[in-house]
Each structure stands twice: as C-alpha cells, then as structure tokens.
Amino acid sequence: MLSYFTRIAHRDGMWRTTVAPFLSALALGAILVVTIEQFDALLGVDPTSPLRWMLPASYVVAAAIGLA
C-alpha cells in the first residue's frame, strides 16, 4: 500500500498515505507474531505438539503458491 501512494499523486496528507499504513502494518505484524507464539494455547495442545505448527505452515505454503 505504501508503494501505491508513492507512485500515484494524491491530495491526502502524509498521515493517510504514509504514517497510518505503516503503523497498521507494524500492528498487524505484532499481532501475527504473538498469535504464532501462543498458537498452542489457542489450540489447547502441548507446546511441543506438531499441530501447533501445521496451521501456520499451511498459510506459508498458500502464500508461496500465490506468489508463484
């Protein structure tokens, strides 16, 4: 999103075109990290269980397929 606003001229201020998208990306990244770290608690499984990594790994696989 940041690259869109740098390529296309807009009358919106710097807050809407740069600062807010950057802060939202940081917040979403932090939420993702905490979710993955605590995924065993969300699933109610043992921290060493392979189920803990299966769902997050499926998102990585889907993203890789989408990029390809």
C-alpha positions in Angstrom: 0.0 0.0 0.0 2.8 2.4 0.7 4.2 2.0 -2.8 0.8 2.8 -4.2 0.7 6.2 -2.5 4.3 7.0 -3.5 3.6 6.2 -7.2 0.3 8.0 -7.5 -0.1 11.6 -6.6 -2.9 12.2 -4.0 -4.1 15.2 -2.1 -4.4 13.2 1.1 -2.0 14.2 3.8 1.1 12.4 4.9 -0.8 10.7 7.8 -3.2 8.9 5.4 -0.7 8.0 2.8 2.4 7.1 4.8 2.1 7.1 8.6 -1.2 5.3 9.1 -0.5 2.4 6.7 3.0 2.0 8.2 1.7 1.9 11.7 -1.1 -0.5 10.8 1.4 -2.9 9.1 3.5 -2.8 12.3 0.5 -3.5 14.5 -0.7 -6.4 12.2 2.9 -7.8 12.2 3.0 -7.7 16.0 -0.4 -9.4 16.3 0.8 -12.1 13.9 4.0 -12.8 15.9 2.0 -13.0 19.2 -0.6 -15.3 17.6 2.0 -17.7 16.2 4.0 -17.7 19.5 0.8 -18.5 21.5 -0.8 -20.8 19.0 -0.5 -23.8 21.3 -2.6 -22.0 23.9 -5.2 -21.1 21.2 -5.5 -24.7 20.1 -5.2 -26.1 23.6 -2.4 -28.5 22.7 1.0 -29.3 24.2 3.7 -26.7 23.1 5.7 -29.5 21.5 2.8 -30.8 19.5 3.2 -30.8 15.7 -0.3 -29.5 15.4 1.0 -26.2 16.8 2.8 -25.5 13.5 0.5 -27.2 11.0 -2.0 -24.4 10.5 0.6 -21.5 10.4 2.7 -23.6 8.0 -0.4 -24.0 5.7 -0.6 -20.2 5.4 3.1 -20.1 4.4 2.5 -22.8 1.8 -0.6 -20.9 0.5 1.4 -17.7 0.3 4.2 -19.4 -1.6 1.8 -20.9 -4.1 0.2 -17.5 -4.5 3.5 -15.8 -5.1 4.4 -18.4 -7.7 
